[in-house]
Every structure is written in C-alpha cells, then in structure tokens.
Amino acid sequence: MEKAIQNKIDNVWITFFSGGIANPLTVIEQITYLLFIKGLDDIELTNEQTEQILGTKFKRIFNESNQHCRWSKFKNRSATEMFKIVSEEVFPFIKNLQPIKESSFSRYMENAIFIIPTPLILEKVVTQLDSIPMKNRDTKGDIYEYMLSKLSTSGDLGQFRTPRHIIDLIIELIHPSPEDVICDPACGSGGFLVESGEYIIKNYQDLLEDDTLRHHYNNLMFYGFDTDPTMLRLSAMNMIMHGIENPNIKYQDSVSEDNLEEEKYSIIFANPPFKGTIDTERTARNLLKVCKTKKTELLFLALFLRLLIVGGRCGCIVPDGVLFGSSNAHQSIRKELVENHKLEAIISMPSGIFQPYAGVSTAIMIFTKTKVGGTNKVWFYDMKSDGYSLDAKRTRINETDIPDIIERFHHLDKEVDRLRTDQSFLVDKSEIVENGYDLSINRYKEIVSEKKEYEDPKVMLKKVLNMEEEIQKHLIELEELL
C-alpha cells in the first residue's frame, strides 16, 4: 500500500483517538460502517453512469426521499447537518436496507451502533476517508489489512490475528482451486478466507471468466463462522473490500450442538482458539465421541474432520500441547488423524510468531480426510525463522524458511533420504504409533553435539601464569615511570 494512503488511514485513526474512541476494534468498526455507506453511494453512482450510457435500468438503493443520505450528498453539508443526517437517518437506513438485505454484511449491520461523539469528528473522518481512492480492489483490501494490523490484543478464548505471511504459507501448501468450497469455522476477521480468494484470483484469473465459476467464487465458495458479532462484521466487510461479493459469514458456535453441518467443505483453513474450555452440556456429541474434552483446540480438530468431505484437506494452526499432550483426549484425536485419515505434515513454528499477541509455541498441521487411513510417513519441518524478528516488534529480517518449506512440501519424494539431524525429515507411521502418537518434532529430531578439543589443563594453567607474570612486569615499569 502506498505510504500516502497509509498516512491518511493513520490520520483517521488519530482523529478517532482524539475524540475519545481508543479501542482499535471500535475504530475499525466505525470506519467499516462509513466505508459501507460510501460503497453504497459508489454503486449507485456507477449504476447511474451505466444507465446514461447504455440505457439499462437498475434497481435503486436510494429513492427520491432519501437522496440526502448518499455519501456524495451529505459530505458537502455542514458538520452539524452531516452529523444529524448520518446519526438519525443514514444509520437507520443501512440497518434496514432491503435491496441487499440478504448479503452477509447487511445482516450484521442490523446491530450497528453509531458512536462517533461529535459533528466535528464525523466531518473530519468523512473528509479524510473521501480523499482515499477506493475504486481499486487491491487498494481496498490493503487498507483493510492495514487497519486490522493495528489490532494488538487477543480475544477471551485466545483467538488473535494470524500473520498474513503465515496464512499465505498454509494456503500455498494446500493449493485451493476455483471449484473448492472453503470454510474457516473460527474466522475472526476473515484472513484465511480473504487470502484464499486472493490466491484464486492470482492463479486462476482466466478460469474466473467462466460465468459458473465466477458465480461460485462470489456466492458459494467462502464460509466463515464466529461467535463475536464485531468480528463477523469485520470479516464480511474485509471480504467485500477484497472483491468477494456475497461471502457466507454467519454467527455460529462451531463446536456446539447447534452446528449441524457435516461433510460440506473441500478445504478448511483455521487458527482456532488456543485456550479456554467449552461447556460439555452444549458441545456437539459427535465431537465428544472423537475426543471427550472441554479443550477448544482439540474439539476444533474433531470438528474439522466432521466438516470436511472425504478427500477434503485441512491446513490449521495448533498449539504445541496438541502434539504431545498426554491426556486421553489428546492421544485420541492424534490417533484418529494418524489411523483413520492421512496426516501429511507437522511444521513446528518458533514461539515468537504471534507476538505481540502471545508467546505460545505453535505448529501447522496438514491432513486429508479419508475415513480409511492413508498415513504412511509424516513430514516434519523445524521452522527457525519466518522473515521477522521473534520479539514484540516483529521487525522484518532477511532470514526466512518459508520458501524452503513450500518447495520441500511439494517435493516430498526428495525428503526420503533426509537425516533426523536435518531441518526437515520424514517419520514412518509405525514409529509414531510406538511413541503413543506423539507428534512433537523434538521426539524425532536428533541433535548432534559438536565435540570440541581443549588443551591440557596443565598447559592452559602455564599460559595463564605466563600472562600474569607479563602483566606484573608491565605494572612495575609503569610505576617506575610515575
């Protein structure tokens, strides 16, 4: 994103903070509402221009009585008039918008609350946003990504924003296609879904010229669930800003009895909550059959297996405890993956990956749902660097293992002769079974201690004494000079 646009977003941020709105989520939410309002007027303006050129009639978003609710109209009013129009008329209008009532973003606008405190703050924000060119889909997406990057706290259940380059890594490992149906059952701000869409656009642009595939892309390809209405709004808007017209984003407690979906998706990407427990009274019974637990990170793995179609693939992030935990639940979910499906890869990541949100150690897990097994060898990779420092600042550095991970994963035939002392290697299923289905890389990696030769202690002592004698000699010479 251009530095000039980034600076404009920073100025909008400062304006909100100066008005007493300091919560980053709230700031993004209010900006989201205003961008949606601006987007509606942009659609109307485009349709009006098309009508003039082609004579084609479009169904109007704004009627004759509420033309003053359009961004292009109220932005030129005085601060007081603008504030009155937006707070008393525009917000009720978008919360009850009929023409696009079924769109995912419109559904979550129903609970929108306008909290910009003063006319002056609103006028400044509208002016600042109006100066940002928003017609380019890449610019829209970059703006939203930049705003989301300002989130620096994790949620109550341990959910937090997944770094974009880690999302891109997992997507590169799975290789989604235009025919896939992709789900993130803990979607948060929609990072995995957005980047999946960007991957499809980048790699299959020609195929998307097909009407059927384009309709699938815009309406039937992407599904995201979450229990936080604010994140649902952010997720829906994030996807719309990236050019996905009607993403299927909805409120859903994914591991509860209320979620009845199964064998629906060909790909699941997820970074599910890492901590907290779920009330077993509300937990889906078929998940508890796979692993009887209250731990969200284990229940979500069972959920992924339930949601995937046979042959469907999953790329997810798990805390290290999932890989070596000794409880019955930990062992049962790992056994399920190894024995009844095809576990393909465990990529161990350093603990600083999720700074400044958390310092937890994590791993990427790649598997395919088969119901009949298929695990032969599991590929392990010990990631040392992701291209950023592992402290709270996460400064970009030159060292990164990501290209190597992608290259090696897609050529596993070349990994057969790798040693356990190497950064990546294959482990036979039989060895994993012998180790109680332990999937931690440290269980299998061999550390070579470099043998160092030291001088005989007597020789070293003689050298120290000679040095001491030399020092004393120089001290005496110095004293004589004084």
Secondary structure as GFF3:
##gff-version 3
##sequence-region A 1 482
A	DSSP	alpha_helix	3	18	.	.	.	ID=ss1
A	DSSP	alpha_helix	24	54	.	.	.	ID=ss2
A	DSSP	three_ten_helix	64	69	.	.	.	ID=ss3
A	DSSP	alpha_helix	71	74	.	.	.	ID=ss4
A	DSSP	alpha_helix	79	85	.	.	.	ID=ss5
A	DSSP	pi_helix	86	90	.	.	.	ID=ss6
A	DSSP	alpha_helix	91	95	.	.	.	ID=ss7
A	DSSP	alpha_helix	104	109	.	.	.	ID=ss8
A	DSSP	alpha_helix	119	130	.	.	.	ID=ss9
A	DSSP	alpha_helix	137	148	.	.	.	ID=ss10
A	DSSP	alpha_helix	164	174	.	.	.	ID=ss11
A	DSSP	beta_strand	182	184	.	.	.	ID=ss12
A	DSSP	alpha_helix	191	203	.	.	.	ID=ss13
A	DSSP	three_ten_helix	207	209	.	.	.	ID=ss14
A	DSSP	alpha_helix	211	215	.	.	.	ID=ss15
A	DSSP	pi_helix	216	220	.	.	.	ID=ss16
A	DSSP	beta_strand	222	226	.	.	.	ID=ss17
A	DSSP	alpha_helix	229	241	.	.	.	ID=ss18
A	DSSP	beta_strand	248	251	.	.	.	ID=ss19
A	DSSP	beta_strand	265	270	.	.	.	ID=ss20
A	DSSP	alpha_helix	285	290	.	.	.	ID=ss21
A	DSSP	alpha_helix	296	307	.	.	.	ID=ss22
A	DSSP	beta_strand	308	319	.	.	.	ID=ss23
A	DSSP	alpha_helix	320	324	.	.	.	ID=ss24
A	DSSP	alpha_helix	328	340	.	.	.	ID=ss25
A	DSSP	beta_strand	342	349	.	.	.	ID=ss26
A	DSSP	three_ten_helix	351	354	.	.	.	ID=ss27
A	DSSP	beta_strand	362	368	.	.	.	ID=ss28
A	DSSP	beta_strand	377	382	.	.	.	ID=ss29
A	DSSP	beta_strand	386	388	.	.	.	ID=ss30
A	DSSP	beta_strand	396	400	.	.	.	ID=ss31
A	DSSP	alpha_helix	402	409	.	.	.	ID=ss32
A	DSSP	three_ten_helix	412	415	.	.	.	ID=ss33
A	DSSP	beta_strand	424	428	.	.	.	ID=ss34
A	DSSP	alpha_helix	429	434	.	.	.	ID=ss35
A	DSSP	three_ten_helix	441	443	.	.	.	ID=ss36
A	DSSP	alpha_helix	457	481	.	.	.	ID=ss37
###
